[in-house]
């Protein structure tokens, strides 16, 4: 039977209740690192190193596309700004 071994993270501050030394860290059934606060109901499942690497890789790949989308958005805003105001005054 699975038994989580919870260990306090020294000096860690809970992002939810801001209590210090209330965060425990343990591995759940899936082998994920979980951070949990004993003072409130804060709980955060950490991503595995493999997932982190994949996410970082995806982020790098997505960046040029994301920039292109943002440029489109800026262009759209410019077009919108260039449009004469329809009846409403600024
Ligand atoms: Zn907390």
PDB file of the backbone (N, CA, C, O) and the ligand in Angstrom, with CONECT records:
HET     ZN  A 101       1
ATOM      1  N   UNK A   1       0.837  -1.200   0.000  1.00  0.00           N
ATOM      2  CA  UNK A   1       0.000   0.000   0.000  1.00  0.00           C
ATOM      3  C   UNK A   1       0.878   1.258   0.000  1.00  0.00           C
ATOM      4  O   UNK A   1       1.910   1.321   0.668  1.00  0.00           O
ATOM      5  N   UNK A   2       0.439   2.237  -0.759  1.00  0.00           N
ATOM      6  CA  UNK A   2       1.229   3.456  -0.898  1.00  0.00           C
ATOM      7  C   UNK A   2       1.153   4.293   0.378  1.00  0.00           C
ATOM      8  O   UNK A   2       0.080   4.523   0.936  1.00  0.00           O
ATOM      9  N   UNK A   3       2.313   4.731   0.810  1.00  0.00           N
ATOM     10  CA  UNK A   3       2.354   5.621   1.968  1.00  0.00           C
ATOM     11  C   UNK A   3       3.271   6.789   1.659  1.00  0.00           C
ATOM     12  O   UNK A   3       4.468   6.616   1.426  1.00  0.00           O
ATOM     13  N   UNK A   4       2.695   7.971   1.661  1.00  0.00           N
ATOM     14  CA  UNK A   4       3.468   9.158   1.342  1.00  0.00           C
ATOM     15  C   UNK A   4       4.360   9.544   2.505  1.00  0.00           C
ATOM     16  O   UNK A   4       3.941   9.561   3.663  1.00  0.00           O
ATOM     17  N   UNK A   5       5.588   9.851   2.167  1.00  0.00           N
ATOM     18  CA  UNK A   5       6.522  10.303   3.190  1.00  0.00           C
ATOM     19  C   UNK A   5       6.621  11.818   3.089  1.00  0.00           C
ATOM     20  O   UNK A   5       7.281  12.354   2.199  1.00  0.00           O
ATOM     21  N   UNK A   6       5.965  12.485   3.997  1.00  0.00           N
ATOM     22  CA  UNK A   6       5.922  13.946   3.942  1.00  0.00           C
ATOM     23  C   UNK A   6       7.086  14.549   4.703  1.00  0.00           C
ATOM     24  O   UNK A   6       7.390  14.175   5.835  1.00  0.00           O
ATOM     25  N   UNK A   7       7.718  15.489   4.042  1.00  0.00           N
ATOM     26  CA  UNK A   7       8.859  16.164   4.675  1.00  0.00           C
ATOM     27  C   UNK A   7       8.647  17.669   4.603  1.00  0.00           C
ATOM     28  O   UNK A   7       8.254  18.207   3.568  1.00  0.00           O
ATOM     29  N   UNK A   8       8.907  18.322   5.692  1.00  0.00           N
ATOM     30  CA  UNK A   8       8.770  19.777   5.708  1.00  0.00           C
ATOM     31  C   UNK A   8       9.872  20.424   4.879  1.00  0.00           C
ATOM     32  O   UNK A   8      11.029  20.002   4.905  1.00  0.00           O
ATOM     33  N   UNK A   9       9.482  21.454   4.147  1.00  0.00           N
ATOM     34  CA  UNK A   9      10.456  22.213   3.369  1.00  0.00           C
ATOM     35  C   UNK A   9      10.888  23.399   4.237  1.00  0.00           C
ATOM     36  O   UNK A   9      10.114  24.326   4.472  1.00  0.00           O
ATOM     37  N   UNK A  10      12.119  23.352   4.701  1.00  0.00           N
ATOM     38  CA  UNK A  10      12.616  24.389   5.610  1.00  0.00           C
ATOM     39  C   UNK A  10      12.655  25.748   4.924  1.00  0.00           C
ATOM     40  O   UNK A  10      13.207  25.900   3.834  1.00  0.00           O
ATOM     41  N   UNK A  11      12.065  26.718   5.578  1.00  0.00           N
ATOM     42  CA  UNK A  11      12.125  28.088   5.074  1.00  0.00           C
ATOM     43  C   UNK A  11      11.143  28.394   3.957  1.00  0.00           C
ATOM     44  O   UNK A  11      11.106  29.516   3.453  1.00  0.00           O
ATOM     45  N   UNK A  12      10.339  27.396   3.563  1.00  0.00           N
ATOM     46  CA  UNK A  12       9.392  27.617   2.475  1.00  0.00           C
ATOM     47  C   UNK A  12       8.164  28.365   2.991  1.00  0.00           C
ATOM     48  O   UNK A  12       7.665  28.096   4.084  1.00  0.00           O
ATOM     49  N   UNK A  13       7.699  29.297   2.188  1.00  0.00           N
ATOM     50  CA  UNK A  13       6.533  30.094   2.559  1.00  0.00           C
ATOM     51  C   UNK A  13       5.361  29.672   1.692  1.00  0.00           C
ATOM     52  O   UNK A  13       5.491  29.560   0.473  1.00  0.00           O
ATOM     53  N   UNK A  14       4.235  29.442   2.311  1.00  0.00           N
ATOM     54  CA  UNK A  14       3.044  29.054   1.561  1.00  0.00           C
ATOM     55  C   UNK A  14       2.568  30.230   0.724  1.00  0.00           C
ATOM     56  O   UNK A  14       2.373  31.322   1.256  1.00  0.00           O
ATOM     57  N   UNK A  15       2.376  30.028  -0.580  1.00  0.00           N
ATOM     58  CA  UNK A  15       1.930  31.129  -1.433  1.00  0.00           C
ATOM     59  C   UNK A  15       0.475  31.520  -1.170  1.00  0.00           C
ATOM     60  O   UNK A  15       0.019  32.571  -1.618  1.00  0.00           O
ATOM     61  N   UNK A  16      -0.235  30.683  -0.454  1.00  0.00           N
ATOM     62  CA  UNK A  16      -1.640  30.971  -0.219  1.00  0.00           C
ATOM     63  C   UNK A  16      -1.862  31.684   1.114  1.00  0.00           C
ATOM     64  O   UNK A  16      -2.487  32.744   1.161  1.00  0.00           O
ATOM     65  N   UNK A  17      -1.351  31.103   2.187  1.00  0.00           N
ATOM     66  CA  UNK A  17      -1.593  31.687   3.511  1.00  0.00           C
ATOM     67  C   UNK A  17      -0.368  32.401   4.068  1.00  0.00           C
ATOM     68  O   UNK A  17      -0.423  32.981   5.153  1.00  0.00           O
ATOM     69  N   UNK A  18       0.748  32.359   3.318  1.00  0.00           N
ATOM     70  CA  UNK A  18       1.976  33.069   3.675  1.00  0.00           C
ATOM     71  C   UNK A  18       2.605  32.594   4.984  1.00  0.00           C
ATOM     72  O   UNK A  18       3.415  33.305   5.578  1.00  0.00           O
ATOM     73  N   UNK A  19       2.242  31.420   5.427  1.00  0.00           N
ATOM     74  CA  UNK A  19       2.845  30.859   6.633  1.00  0.00           C
ATOM     75  C   UNK A  19       4.172  30.206   6.279  1.00  0.00           C
ATOM     76  O   UNK A  19       4.297  29.535   5.254  1.00  0.00           O
ATOM     77  N   UNK A  20       5.149  30.408   7.131  1.00  0.00           N
ATOM     78  CA  UNK A  20       6.455  29.818   6.869  1.00  0.00           C
ATOM     79  C   UNK A  20       6.587  28.456   7.546  1.00  0.00           C
ATOM     80  O   UNK A  20       6.015  28.216   8.609  1.00  0.00           O
ATOM     81  N   UNK A  21       7.344  27.581   6.917  1.00  0.00           N
ATOM     82  CA  UNK A  21       7.608  26.235   7.452  1.00  0.00           C
ATOM     83  C   UNK A  21       6.327  25.415   7.624  1.00  0.00           C
ATOM     84  O   UNK A  21       6.258  24.550   8.497  1.00  0.00           O
ATOM     85  N   UNK A  22       5.322  25.680   6.802  1.00  0.00           N
ATOM     86  CA  UNK A  22       4.092  24.887   6.844  1.00  0.00           C
ATOM     87  C   UNK A  22       3.970  23.987   5.617  1.00  0.00           C
ATOM     88  O   UNK A  22       3.061  23.164   5.518  1.00  0.00           O
ATOM     89  N   UNK A  23       4.897  24.162   4.694  1.00  0.00           N
ATOM     90  CA  UNK A  23       4.833  23.383   3.460  1.00  0.00           C
ATOM     91  C   UNK A  23       5.534  22.044   3.630  1.00  0.00           C
ATOM     92  O   UNK A  23       6.662  21.975   4.117  1.00  0.00           O
ATOM     93  N   UNK A  24       4.859  20.997   3.225  1.00  0.00           N
ATOM     94  CA  UNK A  24       5.483  19.684   3.203  1.00  0.00           C
ATOM     95  C   UNK A  24       5.610  19.232   1.759  1.00  0.00           C
ATOM     96  O   UNK A  24       4.857  19.668   0.889  1.00  0.00           O
ATOM     97  N   UNK A  25       6.551  18.372   1.521  1.00  0.00           N
ATOM     98  CA  UNK A  25       6.785  17.872   0.174  1.00  0.00           C
ATOM     99  C   UNK A  25       6.778  16.354   0.233  1.00  0.00           C
ATOM    100  O   UNK A  25       7.403  15.748   1.103  1.00  0.00           O
ATOM    101  N   UNK A  26       6.076  15.762  -0.689  1.00  0.00           N
ATOM    102  CA  UNK A  26       6.063  14.305  -0.737  1.00  0.00           C
ATOM    103  C   UNK A  26       5.755  13.847  -2.153  1.00  0.00           C
ATOM    104  O   UNK A  26       5.371  14.644  -3.008  1.00  0.00           O
ATOM    105  N   UNK A  27       5.927  12.568  -2.385  1.00  0.00           N
ATOM    106  CA  UNK A  27       5.625  12.014  -3.700  1.00  0.00           C
ATOM    107  C   UNK A  27       4.313  11.269  -3.639  1.00  0.00           C
ATOM    108  O   UNK A  27       4.081  10.458  -2.742  1.00  0.00           O
ATOM    109  N   UNK A  28       3.467  11.550  -4.595  1.00  0.00           N
ATOM    110  CA  UNK A  28       2.185  10.857  -4.635  1.00  0.00           C
ATOM    111  C   UNK A  28       2.306   9.524  -5.377  1.00  0.00           C
ATOM    112  O   UNK A  28       3.396   9.108  -5.768  1.00  0.00           O
ATOM    113  N   UNK A  29       1.171   8.875  -5.556  1.00  0.00           N
ATOM    114  CA  UNK A  29       1.151   7.541  -6.174  1.00  0.00           C
ATOM    115  C   UNK A  29       1.790   7.538  -7.555  1.00  0.00           C
ATOM    116  O   UNK A  29       2.381   6.543  -7.973  1.00  0.00           O
ATOM    117  N   UNK A  30       1.667   8.650  -8.255  1.00  0.00           N
ATOM    118  CA  UNK A  30       2.200   8.736  -9.617  1.00  0.00           C
ATOM    119  C   UNK A  30       3.675   9.107  -9.634  1.00  0.00           C
ATOM    120  O   UNK A  30       4.271   9.260 -10.700  1.00  0.00           O
ATOM    121  N   UNK A  31       4.260   9.252  -8.449  1.00  0.00           N
ATOM    122  CA  UNK A  31       5.668   9.613  -8.376  1.00  0.00           C
ATOM    123  C   UNK A  31       5.916  11.091  -8.575  1.00  0.00           C
ATOM    124  O   UNK A  31       7.045  11.522  -8.808  1.00  0.00           O
ATOM    125  N   UNK A  32       4.833  11.871  -8.479  1.00  0.00           N
ATOM    126  CA  UNK A  32       4.965  13.317  -8.642  1.00  0.00           C
ATOM    127  C   UNK A  32       5.295  13.963  -7.304  1.00  0.00           C
ATOM    128  O   UNK A  32       4.796  13.549  -6.258  1.00  0.00           O
ATOM    129  N   UNK A  33       6.120  14.959  -7.356  1.00  0.00           N
ATOM    130  CA  UNK A  33       6.387  15.744  -6.152  1.00  0.00           C
ATOM    131  C   UNK A  33       5.176  16.629  -5.869  1.00  0.00           C
ATOM    132  O   UNK A  33       4.689  17.346  -6.743  1.00  0.00           O
ATOM    133  N   UNK A  34       4.717  16.561  -4.662  1.00  0.00           N
ATOM    134  CA  UNK A  34       3.562  17.362  -4.268  1.00  0.00           C
ATOM    135  C   UNK A  34       3.981  18.277  -3.125  1.00  0.00           C
ATOM    136  O   UNK A  34       4.617  17.844  -2.164  1.00  0.00           O
ATOM    137  N   UNK A  35       3.615  19.539  -3.246  1.00  0.00           N
ATOM    138  CA  UNK A  35       3.823  20.477  -2.145  1.00  0.00           C
ATOM    139  C   UNK A  35       2.469  20.728  -1.512  1.00  0.00           C
ATOM    140  O   UNK A  35       1.483  20.977  -2.206  1.00  0.00           O
ATOM    141  N   UNK A  36       2.428  20.664  -0.226  1.00  0.00           N
ATOM    142  CA  UNK A  36       1.161  20.808   0.464  1.00  0.00           C
ATOM    143  C   UNK A  36       1.370  21.658   1.698  1.00  0.00           C
ATOM    144  O   UNK A  36       2.410  21.577   2.352  1.00  0.00           O
ATOM    145  N   UNK A  37       0.380  22.472   2.015  1.00  0.00           N
ATOM    146  CA  UNK A  37       0.462  23.308   3.207  1.00  0.00           C
ATOM    147  C   UNK A  37      -0.368  22.660   4.313  1.00  0.00           C
ATOM    148  O   UNK A  37      -1.506  22.246   4.095  1.00  0.00           O
ATOM    149  N   UNK A  38       0.224  22.584   5.495  1.00  0.00           N
ATOM    150  CA  UNK A  38      -0.491  21.967   6.613  1.00  0.00           C
ATOM    151  C   UNK A  38      -1.358  22.992   7.343  1.00  0.00           C
ATOM    152  O   UNK A  38      -2.184  22.630   8.181  1.00  0.00           O
ATOM    153  N   UNK A  39      -1.164  24.273   7.019  1.00  0.00           N
ATOM    154  CA  UNK A  39      -1.925  25.329   7.681  1.00  0.00           C
ATOM    155  C   UNK A  39      -3.206  25.666   6.915  1.00  0.00           C
ATOM    156  O   UNK A  39      -4.193  26.102   7.508  1.00  0.00           O
ATOM    157  N   UNK A  40      -3.186  25.461   5.599  1.00  0.00           N
ATOM    158  CA  UNK A  40      -4.379  25.724   4.808  1.00  0.00           C
ATOM    159  C   UNK A  40      -4.536  24.592   3.790  1.00  0.00           C
ATOM    160  O   UNK A  40      -3.879  23.558   3.911  1.00  0.00           O
ATOM    161  N   UNK A  41      -5.381  24.776   2.810  1.00  0.00           N
ATOM    162  CA  UNK A  41      -5.644  23.684   1.867  1.00  0.00           C
ATOM    163  C   UNK A  41      -4.814  23.801   0.592  1.00  0.00           C
ATOM    164  O   UNK A  41      -5.153  23.210  -0.434  1.00  0.00           O
ATOM    165  N   UNK A  42      -3.739  24.557   0.660  1.00  0.00           N
ATOM    166  CA  UNK A  42      -2.893  24.726  -0.516  1.00  0.00           C
ATOM    167  C   UNK A  42      -2.225  23.410  -0.899  1.00  0.00           C
ATOM    168  O   UNK A  42      -1.705  22.695  -0.043  1.00  0.00           O
ATOM    169  N   UNK A  43      -2.243  23.102  -2.170  1.00  0.00           N
ATOM    170  CA  UNK A  43      -1.629  21.885  -2.666  1.00  0.00           C
ATOM    171  C   UNK A  43      -1.175  22.116  -4.095  1.00  0.00           C
ATOM    172  O   UNK A  43      -1.923  22.653  -4.913  1.00  0.00           O
ATOM    173  N   UNK A  44       0.021  21.720  -4.387  1.00  0.00           N
ATOM    174  CA  UNK A  44       0.562  21.944  -5.717  1.00  0.00           C
ATOM    175  C   UNK A  44       1.304  20.705  -6.182  1.00  0.00           C
ATOM    176  O   UNK A  44       2.276  20.279  -5.558  1.00  0.00           O
ATOM    177  N   UNK A  45       0.846  20.136  -7.271  1.00  0.00           N
ATOM    178  CA  UNK A  45       1.514  18.958  -7.815  1.00  0.00           C
ATOM    179  C   UNK A  45       2.563  19.436  -8.809  1.00  0.00           C
ATOM    180  O   UNK A  45       2.252  20.090  -9.805  1.00  0.00           O
ATOM    181  N   UNK A  46       3.799  19.096  -8.516  1.00  0.00           N
ATOM    182  CA  UNK A  46       4.892  19.518  -9.373  1.00  0.00           C
ATOM    183  C   UNK A  46       4.946  18.628 -10.610  1.00  0.00           C
ATOM    184  O   UNK A  46       4.566  17.457 -10.579  1.00  0.00           O
ATOM    185  N   UNK A  47       5.424  19.215 -11.684  1.00  0.00           N
ATOM    186  CA  UNK A  47       5.595  18.428 -12.893  1.00  0.00           C
ATOM    187  C   UNK A  47       6.892  17.637 -12.804  1.00  0.00           C
ATOM    188  O   UNK A  47       7.860  18.065 -12.175  1.00  0.00           O
ATOM    189  N   UNK A  48       6.892  16.493 -13.436  1.00  0.00           N
ATOM    190  CA  UNK A  48       8.098  15.678 -13.446  1.00  0.00           C
ATOM    191  C   UNK A  48       9.153  16.346 -14.316  1.00  0.00           C
ATOM    192  O   UNK A  48       8.840  17.204 -15.141  1.00  0.00           O
ATOM    193  N   UNK A  49      10.396  15.948 -14.125  1.00  0.00           N
ATOM    194  CA  UNK A  49      11.490  16.561 -14.896  1.00  0.00           C
ATOM    195  C   UNK A  49      11.279  16.358 -16.392  1.00  0.00           C
ATOM    196  O   UNK A  49      11.582  17.231 -17.207  1.00  0.00           O
ATOM    197  N   UNK A  50      10.753  15.185 -16.730  1.00  0.00           N
ATOM    198  CA  UNK A  50      10.508  14.880 -18.140  1.00  0.00           C
ATOM    199  C   UNK A  50       9.474  15.845 -18.729  1.00  0.00           C
ATOM    200  O   UNK A  50       9.642  16.363 -19.833  1.00  0.00           O
ATOM    201  N   UNK A  51       8.411  16.069 -17.968  1.00  0.00           N
ATOM    202  CA  UNK A  51       7.358  16.985 -18.419  1.00  0.00           C
ATOM    203  C   UNK A  51       7.877  18.415 -18.515  1.00  0.00           C
ATOM    204  O   UNK A  51       7.539  19.156 -19.438  1.00  0.00           O
ATOM    205  N   UNK A  52       8.704  18.787 -17.543  1.00  0.00           N
ATOM    206  CA  UNK A  52       9.279  20.134 -17.545  1.00  0.00           C
ATOM    207  C   UNK A  52      10.107  20.341 -18.802  1.00  0.00           C
ATOM    208  O   UNK A  52      10.035  21.389 -19.443  1.00  0.00           O
ATOM    209  N   UNK A  53      10.898  19.321 -19.148  1.00  0.00           N
ATOM    210  CA  UNK A  53      11.746  19.403 -20.338  1.00  0.00           C
ATOM    211  C   UNK A  53      10.881  19.519 -21.587  1.00  0.00           C
ATOM    212  O   UNK A  53      11.176  20.310 -22.482  1.00  0.00           O
ATOM    213  N   UNK A  54       9.818  18.731 -21.643  1.00  0.00           N
ATOM    214  CA  UNK A  54       8.910  18.769 -22.784  1.00  0.00           C
ATOM    215  C   UNK A  54       8.237  20.133 -22.888  1.00  0.00           C
ATOM    216  O   UNK A  54       8.104  20.695 -23.975  1.00  0.00           O
ATOM    217  N   UNK A  55       7.823  20.644 -21.761  1.00  0.00           N
ATOM    218  CA  UNK A  55       7.159  21.947 -21.744  1.00  0.00           C
ATOM    219  C   UNK A  55       8.111  23.041 -22.215  1.00  0.00           C
ATOM    220  O   UNK A  55       7.724  23.931 -22.972  1.00  0.00           O
ATOM    221  N   UNK A  56       9.360  22.965 -21.759  1.00  0.00           N
ATOM    222  CA  UNK A  56      10.360  23.956 -22.153  1.00  0.00           C
ATOM    223  C   UNK A  56      10.619  23.873 -23.650  1.00  0.00           C
ATOM    224  O   UNK A  56      10.778  24.887 -24.331  1.00  0.00           O
ATOM    225  N   UNK A  57      10.657  22.632 -24.147  1.00  0.00           N
ATOM    226  CA  UNK A  57      10.889  22.417 -25.572  1.00  0.00           C
ATOM    227  C   UNK A  57       9.727  23.002 -26.380  1.00  0.00           C
ATOM    228  O   UNK A  57       9.936  23.686 -27.382  1.00  0.00           O
ATOM    229  N   UNK A  58       8.523  22.725 -25.936  1.00  0.00           N
ATOM    230  CA  UNK A  58       7.333  23.227 -26.618  1.00  0.00           C
ATOM    231  C   UNK A  58       7.316  24.750 -26.613  1.00  0.00           C
ATOM    232  O   UNK A  58       6.985  25.386 -27.614  1.00  0.00           O
ATOM    233  N   UNK A  59       7.676  25.322 -25.474  1.00  0.00           N
ATOM    234  CA  UNK A  59       7.676  26.770 -25.340  1.00  0.00           C
ATOM    235  C   UNK A  59       8.631  27.400 -26.343  1.00  0.00           C
ATOM    236  O   UNK A  59       8.323  28.421 -26.958  1.00  0.00           O
ATOM    237  N   UNK A  60       9.806  26.770 -26.499  1.00  0.00           N
ATOM    238  CA  UNK A  60      10.802  27.281 -27.433  1.00  0.00           C
ATOM    239  C   UNK A  60      10.276  27.205 -28.863  1.00  0.00           C
ATOM    240  O   UNK A  60      10.480  28.109 -29.673  1.00  0.00           O
ATOM    241  N   UNK A  61       9.594  26.100 -29.143  1.00  0.00           N
ATOM    242  CA  UNK A  61       9.064  25.915 -30.497  1.00  0.00           C
ATOM    243  C   UNK A  61       7.923  26.887 -30.777  1.00  0.00           C
ATOM    244  O   UNK A  61       7.773  27.376 -31.897  1.00  0.00           O
ATOM    245  N   UNK A  62       7.134  27.158 -29.769  1.00  0.00           N
ATOM    246  CA  UNK A  62       5.935  27.980 -29.939  1.00  0.00           C
ATOM    247  C   UNK A  62       6.282  29.460 -30.056  1.00  0.00           C
ATOM    248  O   UNK A  62       5.548  30.224 -30.683  1.00  0.00           O
ATOM    249  N   UNK A  63       7.397  29.866 -29.456  1.00  0.00           N
ATOM    250  CA  UNK A  63       7.746  31.284 -29.370  1.00  0.00           C
ATOM    251  C   UNK A  63       7.646  32.054 -30.700  1.00  0.00           C
ATOM    252  O   UNK A  63       7.020  33.114 -30.724  1.00  0.00           O
ATOM    253  N   UNK A  64       8.236  31.568 -31.806  1.00  0.00           N
ATOM    254  CA  UNK A  64       8.116  32.336 -33.054  1.00  0.00           C
ATOM    255  C   UNK A  64       6.668  32.507 -33.499  1.00  0.00           C
ATOM    256  O   UNK A  64       6.278  33.569 -33.985  1.00  0.00           O
ATOM    257  N   UNK A  65       5.879  31.453 -33.327  1.00  0.00           N
ATOM    258  CA  UNK A  65       4.455  31.542 -33.692  1.00  0.00           C
ATOM    259  C   UNK A  65       3.739  32.536 -32.802  1.00  0.00           C
ATOM    260  O   UNK A  65       2.935  33.348 -33.261  1.00  0.00           O
ATOM    261  N   UNK A  66       4.046  32.454 -31.527  1.00  0.00           N
ATOM    262  CA  UNK A  66       3.414  33.356 -30.559  1.00  0.00           C
ATOM    263  C   UNK A  66       3.719  34.808 -30.887  1.00  0.00           C
ATOM    264  O   UNK A  66       2.865  35.683 -30.742  1.00  0.00           O
ATOM    265  N   UNK A  67       4.945  35.053 -31.332  1.00  0.00           N
ATOM    266  CA  UNK A  67       5.348  36.408 -31.692  1.00  0.00           C
ATOM    267  C   UNK A  67       4.591  36.886 -32.920  1.00  0.00           C
ATOM    268  O   UNK A  67       4.164  38.038 -32.999  1.00  0.00           O
ATOM    269  N   UNK A  68       4.431  35.971 -33.884  1.00  0.00           N
ATOM    270  CA  UNK A  68       3.710  36.302 -35.108  1.00  0.00           C
ATOM    271  C   UNK A  68       2.274  36.690 -34.780  1.00  0.00           C
ATOM    272  O   UNK A  68       1.733  37.646 -35.337  1.00  0.00           O
ATOM    273  N   UNK A  69       1.663  35.935 -33.867  1.00  0.00           N
ATOM    274  CA  UNK A  69       0.283  36.209 -33.476  1.00  0.00           C
ATOM    275  C   UNK A  69       0.195  37.581 -32.819  1.00  0.00           C
ATOM    276  O   UNK A  69      -0.737  38.347 -33.061  1.00  0.00           O
ATOM    277  N   UNK A  70       1.200  37.873 -31.973  1.00  0.00           N
ATOM    278  CA  UNK A  70       1.198  39.145 -31.267  1.00  0.00           C
ATOM    279  C   UNK A  70       1.364  40.300 -32.256  1.00  0.00           C
ATOM    280  O   UNK A  70       0.729  41.345 -32.110  1.00  0.00           O
ATOM    281  N   UNK A  71       2.222  40.106 -33.266  1.00  0.00           N
ATOM    282  CA  UNK A  71       2.410  41.142 -34.281  1.00  0.00           C
ATOM    283  C   UNK A  71       1.102  41.417 -35.021  1.00  0.00           C
ATOM    284  O   UNK A  71       0.758  42.563 -35.309  1.00  0.00           O
ATOM    285  N   UNK A  72       0.387  40.337 -35.319  1.00  0.00           N
ATOM    286  CA  UNK A  72      -0.921  40.480 -35.965  1.00  0.00           C
ATOM    287  C   UNK A  72      -1.843  41.327 -35.110  1.00  0.00           C
ATOM    288  O   UNK A  72      -2.551  42.212 -35.591  1.00  0.00           O
ATOM    289  N   UNK A  73      -1.805  41.019 -33.818  1.00  0.00           N
ATOM    290  CA  UNK A  73      -2.650  41.745 -32.872  1.00  0.00           C
ATOM    291  C   UNK A  73      -2.309  43.219 -32.859  1.00  0.00           C
ATOM    292  O   UNK A  73      -3.202  44.066 -32.834  1.00  0.00           O
ATOM    293  N   UNK A  74      -1.018  43.534 -32.875  1.00  0.00           N
ATOM    294  CA  UNK A  74      -0.588  44.931 -32.864  1.00  0.00           C
ATOM    295  C   UNK A  74      -1.056  45.639 -34.127  1.00  0.00           C
ATOM    296  O   UNK A  74      -1.481  46.794 -34.098  1.00  0.00           O
ATOM    297  N   UNK A  75      -0.966  44.912 -35.239  1.00  0.00           N
ATOM    298  CA  UNK A  75      -1.404  45.466 -36.515  1.00  0.00           C
ATOM    299  C   UNK A  75      -2.907  45.763 -36.469  1.00  0.00           C
ATOM    300  O   UNK A  75      -3.369  46.809 -36.925  1.00  0.00           O
ATOM    301  N   UNK A  76      -3.654  44.804 -35.902  1.00  0.00           N
ATOM    302  CA  UNK A  76      -5.093  44.967 -35.799  1.00  0.00           C
ATOM    303  C   UNK A  76      -5.424  46.188 -34.963  1.00  0.00           C
ATOM    304  O   UNK A  76      -6.354  46.930 -35.277  1.00  0.00           O
ATOM    305  N   UNK A  77      -4.659  46.396 -33.892  1.00  0.00           N
ATOM    306  CA  UNK A  77      -4.895  47.554 -33.019  1.00  0.00           C
ATOM    307  C   UNK A  77      -4.624  48.840 -33.798  1.00  0.00           C
ATOM    308  O   UNK A  77      -5.363  49.816 -33.669  1.00  0.00           O
ATOM    309  N   UNK A  78      -3.561  48.839 -34.608  1.00  0.00           N
ATOM    310  CA  UNK A  78      -3.216  50.026 -35.394  1.00  0.00           C
ATOM    311  C   UNK A  78      -4.340  50.363 -36.371  1.00  0.00           C
ATOM    312  O   UNK A  78      -4.727  51.522 -36.523  1.00  0.00           O
ATOM    313  N   UNK A  79      -4.852  49.328 -37.027  1.00  0.00           N
ATOM    314  CA  UNK A  79      -5.945  49.527 -37.976  1.00  0.00           C
ATOM    315  C   UNK A  79      -7.156  50.099 -37.250  1.00  0.00           C
ATOM    316  O   UNK A  79      -7.830  51.007 -37.735  1.00  0.00           O
ATOM    317  N   UNK A  80      -7.408  49.539 -36.074  1.00  0.00           N
ATOM    318  CA  UNK A  80      -8.541  49.989 -35.276  1.00  0.00           C
ATOM    319  C   UNK A  80      -8.369  51.456 -34.882  1.00  0.00           C
ATOM    320  O   UNK A  80      -9.321  52.234 -34.925  1.00  0.00           O
ATOM    321  N   UNK A  81      -7.144  51.823 -34.497  1.00  0.00           N
ATOM    322  CA  UNK A  81      -6.862  53.201 -34.086  1.00  0.00           C
ATOM    323  C   UNK A  81      -7.006  54.170 -35.264  1.00  0.00           C
ATOM    324  O   UNK A  81      -7.432  55.312 -35.098  1.00  0.00           O
ATOM    325  N   UNK A  82      -6.640  53.685 -36.463  1.00  0.00           N
ATOM    326  CA  UNK A  82      -6.686  54.533 -37.639  1.00  0.00           C
ATOM    327  C   UNK A  82      -8.120  54.790 -38.101  1.00  0.00           C
ATOM    328  O   UNK A  82      -8.388  55.737 -38.841  1.00  0.00           O
ATOM    329  N   UNK A  83      -9.027  53.937 -37.654  1.00  0.00           N
ATOM    330  CA  UNK A  83     -10.426  54.088 -38.048  1.00  0.00           C
ATOM    331  C   UNK A  83     -11.021  55.347 -37.419  1.00  0.00           C
ATOM    332  O   UNK A  83     -10.798  55.616 -36.238  1.00  0.00           O
ATOM    333  N   UNK A  84     -11.760  56.103 -38.185  1.00  0.00           N
ATOM    334  CA  UNK A  84     -12.377  57.307 -37.610  1.00  0.00           C
ATOM    335  C   UNK A  84     -13.390  56.940 -36.546  1.00  0.00           C
ATOM    336  O   UNK A  84     -14.105  55.948 -36.688  1.00  0.00           O
ATOM    337  N   UNK A  85     -13.460  57.716 -35.492  1.00  0.00           N
ATOM    338  CA  UNK A  85     -14.408  57.405 -34.425  1.00  0.00           C
ATOM    339  C   UNK A  85     -15.844  57.495 -34.939  1.00  0.00           C
ATOM    340  O   UNK A  85     -16.243  58.468 -35.577  1.00  0.00           O
ATOM    341  N   UNK A  86     -16.587  56.461 -34.641  1.00  0.00           N
ATOM    342  CA  UNK A  86     -17.959  56.407 -35.162  1.00  0.00           C
ATOM    343  C   UNK A  86     -18.930  57.033 -34.172  1.00  0.00           C
ATOM    344  O   UNK A  86     -19.537  56.352 -33.345  1.00  0.00           O
ATOM    345  N   UNK A  87     -19.058  58.355 -34.282  1.00  0.00           N
ATOM    346  CA  UNK A  87     -20.050  59.059 -33.451  1.00  0.00           C
ATOM    347  C   UNK A  87     -19.561  59.381 -32.056  1.00  0.00           C
ATOM    348  O   UNK A  87     -19.915  60.431 -31.520  1.00  0.00           O
ATOM    349  N   UNK A  88     -18.752  58.510 -31.438  1.00  0.00           N
ATOM    350  CA  UNK A  88     -18.352  58.730 -30.043  1.00  0.00           C
ATOM    351  C   UNK A  88     -17.130  59.640 -29.971  1.00  0.00           C
ATOM    352  O   UNK A  88     -16.217  59.531 -30.789  1.00  0.00           O
ATOM    353  N   UNK A  89     -17.120  60.522 -29.004  1.00  0.00           N
ATOM    354  CA  UNK A  89     -15.974  61.405 -28.793  1.00  0.00           C
ATOM    355  C   UNK A  89     -15.052  60.809 -27.745  1.00  0.00           C
ATOM    356  O   UNK A  89     -15.513  60.100 -26.850  1.00  0.00           O
ATOM    357  N   UNK A  90     -13.730  61.090 -27.842  1.00  0.00           N
ATOM    358  CA  UNK A  90     -12.775  60.574 -26.873  1.00  0.00           C
ATOM    359  C   UNK A  90     -12.804  61.399 -25.595  1.00  0.00           C
ATOM    360  O   UNK A  90     -12.061  61.111 -24.657  1.00  0.00           O
TER     361      UNK A  90
HETATM  362 ZN    ZN A 101      -0.940  27.659   3.507  1.00  0.00          ZN
END
